[in-house]
Amino acid sequence: MKKGIVGVSWNDVRVYHDGGLYGPTPAYTEGSLIVQHDEYVIIQNPETLLMSHEGTKNHPVEAPRFYYIPRSLIQKIEKYG
């Protein structure tokens, strides 16, 4: 897949909160595909949504410049444009 705008459906890591183990949380990230490697992808200027039983929310609140997503967590990558 060539560089460009992509959407990545993936599962965020498990969370331990208030004595319970939760997850993985479904996530969706859009941004510019910078690196596509056998073991990971790197997305520049990502916008990420987490989907949980509490609803959908942007994550994190302050957007990072890059996201590193391990291939083992990725379910699907879609290219836009």
MOJO-V82104 format. One record per backbone hydrogen bond with DSSP energy under -1.0 kcal/mol. CO is the residue of the C=O (numbers start at 1). NH is the residue of the N-H. E is the energy in kcal/mol with one decimal. If there is no record, write none. Layout:
BEGIN
CO:NH:E  CO:NH:E
END
This chain:
BEGIN
4:33:-3.4  5:80:-3.0  6:31:-1.8  7:78:-2.9  8:29:-2.4  9:75:-3.0  9:76:-1.8  10:27:-3.3  15:22:-3.7  17:20:-1.9  20:17:-2.7  22:15:-3.1  25:12:-3.4  26:51:-2.7  27:10:-2.5  28:49:-2.7  29:8:-3.2  30:47:-2.3  31:6:-2.8  32:44:-3.2  35:42:-2.4  39:71:-2.2  40:37:-3.0  41:69:-2.6  42:34:-2.8  42:35:-1.4  43:67:-2.2  44:32:-2.2  47:30:-2.4  48:59:-2.3  49:28:-2.2  50:57:-1.9  52:55:-2.0  55:52:-2.0  57:50:-2.7  65:45:-3.3  67:43:-2.6  69:41:-1.9  70:73:-1.8  71:74:-1.1  73:11:-2.3  76:9:-2.7  78:7:-2.6
END
